[in-house]
Amino acid sequence: MACTKEEIERKRLAALQKIKNRTQSYQNKATPGTSTSQHSVYGPLKECSSNHSFHPYLKKENSVPVDTFVPVTKVVSGALSLVSEDRFEVNPSEFCSPLINIFNSIPSKNYDSKSKLWNFSTADYDELISKVAPLAPHIVLGPLPPYVLKILKDKSMNPNLVDLSPIEATLRNKLMPFQEEGVRFGISRRGRCMIADDMGLGKTFQALAIASFYKHNWPLLIVTTSSMRETWQSKIHELLPSVPMMNIVTLTTGKDAQLVADRQTEVVIVSYKITTMHTELLKNKKFGTIIIDESHYLKSHKAQCTIALVSIARQCSRAILLSGTPALSRPSELYTQLALIEPKLFSSYTEYGKRYCAGKQTNFGWDMSGQSNLAELQVILQKRFLIRRTKEQVLTTLEEKTRESILLDASLLEFTKEEQKGLSQMAEAFKKSKSSERHAALLSFFSESAKIKIPAICKYLRQLLKDFSGKFLVFAHHRNVIDAICSTLDEVGLHYICIVGSTPPSTRAILTQAESRAHRIGRKGGVCARYLLAHGTVDDHMWPLLQNKLSVLNNVGLSKDTFEDTTMKRQESKTNITQYLSPARNKNDYIPGTNIRKNFESVHTSGIQNDNFLDDEEGDELLANFDL
């Protein structure tokens, strides 16, 4: 076979080096007392390179002796990470013959032609590490972190062997089979876990069942959203009748402090805000079990509420977290929740971030907005921390959910030349903005796009109302859009309930949550989620961004949702909808006063008013019982 120019040059250089080494060897032998310390930077080596340059490394101990001595000019490094519960892969910095020889000697070796990486059974981990160790410092592989090895070696209780008889019979007899599975998982993890099932699969039932199993560790603290405090109280009364109502306290003001401190109080229910206001009172109660509902609210490890709950949960023997969306977009949002469950597993947020968030130092500190080693993170989550089931997995009788994106008719958008130019400028500003300015640029772009879409949205609703006779939910973000929708519904005489509130960005409802409020246990018939999009607006940027965020969650096993299978449709053109411009229903059928608008005080964040159609706290209870 003919040699390439690079191979010929490499062989020529190797031959010259051989001659030089032999000459040097003869000189050393001929001159007694000559120092040989220079050989400390040489070694019997074999070439190791990804770009055909000559980078030699130590040969294996039992290989054929080679009399070639070449200076070591480069170090080959490599990272190890889990790809499944029983296999790990090696990602070397470059091709290296001695390393490949070792890989071939491992019984469970497997080369993935797609990723071009080698992977091995975790049973062979120690053997690989021991064989590579003698090649240091020329070849260095970063081992799996100690906490990963600890989780792999952990012999947890088999969930199938858990006896559920200690759970109060009233609740135990109401559990569905998949809920029993979740309860067994939580107990097998010693009552420190996360139930991350889809919204509507009964996480409340499972949490109370686990808490009931560990009733000897009470008093019990339940942290939830403000609107769900009474719901939790009623569920305890319904499912755990052995707990007297007088022993359940909902902490709302300082006047309830004495009741909390009372020795007879078995259960205390608080909101996130109240937790930060009465942290010391709650710590002094020395709770043994804590349930944290909607735990994704704790995604920031610097937030006051997070700091307060960490100090409280540290005293608890059992910690049960509930969230249908543990992370909304990136792995960094999981850290605080995982640290609450297993406080000593990760040494620090920085260590976690460097491993799973592609953490890197910048002039402003650590940037943890990325993602890395997601397959390993998924293994850790599933083996140690959480159990997650989707409705498609456990509710086989639940009809499917479909998605449609409706491309609004451009002729119906309120575009003046100035507005069109303004949106184009905002799009450019958003794309070119620095990371610290990106959020503000997006909000401005988002707000202006909403104004442009209002006429097309309202006319689409008129089209929908003519052809659709069932009940439906409308989710919107901006107050002006909501007002326009309500006006349209008033004109056609449609009875509706409007919930308008304000929540900080960290607690807003996300798209998949909105869908799940309709697609849940007890729902009859399928659910179709339609997204109204318009070209030339912020939708051109937001839609791909949402898909990318869902892809991250899919990679760590926290979501099965994807917008890739969304059906694209177009709104009927303006010339075909004149029939919808007049009310589609008889105005005489409309009874003034029957429409309900539930308004909440506006909250201003950083000078920007964030008006949401559906407040994530206030809307949950109403929509959970809305018969669609």
Protein Blocks (a to p, Z undefined) as FASTA:
>chain_A
ZZdfklmmmmmmmmmmmmmmmmmmmmmmmmghiacklmmmgccdddddfklpacdddddf
klccdfbdcddfbdcddddddfbfkbccdddfbdcfklmmmmmmpmkbccdfklopacdd
fklmmmmmmmmmmmpckbccddddfklmmmmmpccddfklpcfklpcfklmmmpcfklmm
mmmmmmmnnopacdfbdehilpmmmmmmmmmmmmmmpccdddddfklmmmmmmmmmmmmm
mlcfklpccdfbfklmmmmmpmklmbdcddfklmmmmmmmmmmnopabdcdehkllmmpm
kbmklmmmmmmmmmpmbdcdddfblbfkbmklmmmmmmmmmmmlpmbfklmmmmmnopac
dfkbcafkbcehklmmmmmmmmmmpccddfklmmmmbccdddddddddfklpccdfklmm
mmmmmmmmmmmpcfklmmmmmmmmmmmmmmmmmmmmmmmmmmmmmmpcbdcddddfblkl
mmmmmmmmmmnopacddddddddfklcccfklmmmmmmcghiacjddddddddehiaklm
mmmmmmmmmmmmmmnopacbdfklpccdddddfklmmmmmpcfbdfklpcghkaccdddd
dddeehiacddfbdfklmmmmmmmmcZZ
